[in-house]
Amino acid sequence: MKEAELATITRHLLKQSGLVFWRVTNGAVMHTIGKRSFMKKSEIAGFPDWAGVTPSGTFWALELKSESGRVSPDQMQWMEKLTKTHAIVGIARKPEDVLDFIEICGGKAIKLA
């Protein structure tokens, strides 16, 4: 499964979970100043794709990867930082991983169609 497909499924599952969540846009971002446009690297390169808060107030972050996708050094560094602050951190490669993560975060149990 491609990461983009997994992202679509993840959004759907998170909406049903009852968890507070948001999508984190990383990578290069287009900026425009007057008539000039340019790409600028994100200030938070490597930050996980999805983030949110559990019902008890704990911060969580989830990185999505294809089956063969590799975690970059920047991503690993962010996951280590977040883990040290007691955030719940995970990597999902398939929808079942997302469901397991939602359960760990205290979200509603959901079944895949």
C-alpha positions as CSV (number, residue, x, y, z in Angstrom):
1,M,0.0,0.0,0.0
2,K,1.3,3.5,-0.9
3,E,1.7,6.0,1.9
4,A,-0.8,8.3,0.2
5,E,-3.5,5.6,0.4
6,L,-2.6,4.9,4.0
7,A,-2.9,8.6,4.7
8,T,-6.5,8.7,3.3
9,I,-7.5,5.6,5.4
10,T,-5.8,7.1,8.5
11,R,-7.8,10.3,8.2
12,H,-11.0,8.3,7.9
13,L,-10.2,6.1,10.9
14,L,-9.1,9.1,13.0
15,K,-12.3,10.9,12.3
16,Q,-14.3,7.9,13.6
17,S,-12.0,7.4,16.6
18,G,-13.1,10.4,18.6
19,L,-9.5,11.5,19.1
20,V,-8.3,15.1,18.7
21,F,-6.0,15.0,15.7
22,W,-4.3,17.1,12.9
23,R,-2.2,16.4,9.8
24,V,1.3,17.8,10.0
25,T,2.5,19.2,6.6
26,N,6.2,18.6,6.3
27,G,8.7,18.9,3.5
28,A,9.1,22.0,1.2
29,V,6.4,24.6,1.4
30,M,5.7,27.2,-1.3
31,H,6.0,30.8,-0.1
32,T,5.1,33.9,-2.0
33,I,6.4,37.4,-1.3
34,G,5.0,40.0,-3.7
35,K,5.4,38.5,-7.2
36,R,8.3,36.2,-6.1
37,S,7.5,32.6,-5.1
38,F,10.0,30.1,-3.7
39,M,10.1,26.8,-1.9
40,K,11.4,26.7,1.7
41,K,12.2,23.6,3.7
42,S,9.9,23.0,6.7
43,E,11.2,24.1,10.0
44,I,10.0,20.8,11.5
45,A,11.5,18.4,9.0
46,G,11.0,14.8,10.1
47,F,8.1,15.5,12.4
48,P,5.5,12.7,12.3
49,D,2.7,12.9,9.8
50,W,-0.2,12.9,12.3
51,A,-0.4,14.3,15.8
52,G,-3.1,14.8,18.4
53,V,-4.1,14.5,22.0
54,T,-5.6,11.5,23.9
55,P,-8.7,11.9,26.0
56,S,-6.5,12.1,29.1
57,G,-4.4,14.9,27.5
58,T,-1.3,13.0,26.4
59,F,0.3,14.1,23.2
60,W,0.6,11.5,20.4
61,A,2.3,11.4,17.0
62,L,2.1,8.8,14.2
63,E,4.4,8.4,11.3
64,L,3.0,6.6,8.2
65,K,5.3,4.5,6.0
66,S,4.8,2.2,3.1
67,E,5.8,-1.5,3.7
68,S,9.2,-0.7,2.3
69,G,9.5,2.9,3.5
70,R,12.4,3.8,5.7
71,V,12.4,6.1,8.7
72,S,14.8,9.0,8.0
73,P,17.3,10.2,10.6
74,D,15.3,13.4,11.1
75,Q,12.1,11.3,11.7
76,M,14.0,9.1,14.2
77,Q,15.3,12.1,16.0
78,W,11.8,13.5,16.4
79,M,10.4,10.2,17.6
80,E,13.2,10.0,20.2
81,K,12.5,13.5,21.4
82,L,8.8,13.0,21.7
83,T,9.2,9.6,23.5
84,K,11.5,11.3,26.1
85,T,8.6,13.8,26.8
86,H,6.3,10.8,27.4
87,A,4.3,11.3,24.2
88,I,2.8,8.2,22.6
89,V,4.7,7.6,19.3
90,G,4.2,5.1,16.6
91,I,4.8,4.0,13.0
92,A,2.0,2.6,10.9
93,R,2.6,0.6,7.7
94,K,-1.0,-0.7,7.2
95,P,-4.5,0.2,8.4
96,E,-4.3,-2.4,11.2
97,D,-1.3,-0.6,12.6
98,V,-3.4,2.6,12.7
99,L,-6.2,0.8,14.4
100,D,-3.9,-0.6,17.1
101,F,-2.4,2.9,17.6
102,I,-5.8,4.5,18.0
103,E,-6.7,1.9,20.6
104,I,-3.4,2.6,22.5
105,C,-4.3,6.3,22.5
106,G,-7.8,5.6,24.0
107,G,-9.8,6.2,20.8
108,K,-13.0,4.4,20.0
109,A,-12.6,0.8,18.7
110,I,-13.2,0.8,14.9
111,K,-13.5,-2.1,12.5
112,L,-12.2,-2.0,9.0
113,A,-14.8,-2.4,6.3
